[in-house]
């Protein structure tokens, strides 16, 4: 008779040490949050660089489309404001967590 694994050993391991599963979940949540934060910073940086490039091109006479320059600058400004707001909220949440007494 063939016996197939049902993953019971993992359930037993979690029953013996339930904190192990919680630690793994916390690590994954932090990793996802970290990747999202890095992505946000990279997108903001990209928008800033694009606006700077278009602005320099306009000043040097390589393009005469002020419309695209203004749109790129506004996108960069909004991205920076959003990044600063996210930073503020994360810092506020961290301070709130640190005030919690156990």
C-alpha positions, 0 to 999 in steps of 0.5 A, spaced: 500 500 500 502 506 497 502 512 503 502 519 500 505 525 504 499 530 506 503 535 509 502 533 516 509 534 518 508 541 517 502 541 521 505 538 527 511 542 526 507 548 527 503 545 533 509 544 536 512 551 535 507 556 532 511 562 533 515 559 527 509 560 522 508 567 525 515 569 524 515 567 517 509 571 515 512 577 518 518 576 514 514 576 508 510 582 510 516 586 511 519 584 505 513 585 501 513 592 504 520 593 503 520 592 496 514 596 495 517 602 498 524 601 494 519 601 488 516 607 490 522 611 491 525 608 484 519 611 481 519 618 484 527 618 482 525 616 475 520 622 474 524 627 477 530 625 472 525 625 466 523 632 468 530 634 469 532 632 462 526 635 459 527 641 462 534 641 460 532 639 453 527 645 453 532 650 455 538 648 451 533 649 445 533 641 443 525 641 444 520 647 444 514 643 447 513 646 454 507 642 455 511 636 456 516 639 460 510 642 465 507 635 465 513 632 467 515 637 472 508 636 475 508 628 475 515 629 479 512 634 484 506 629 485 510 623 486 515 627 491 509 629 495 506 622 495 513 619 497 513 624 503 506 623 505 507 615 505 514 616 509 510 621 514 505 616 515 510 610 516 513 614 521 507 616 525 505 608 525 512 606 527 511 611 533 504 609 535 507 602 535 513 604 540 508 607 544 504 601 545 505 598 552 505 590 553 
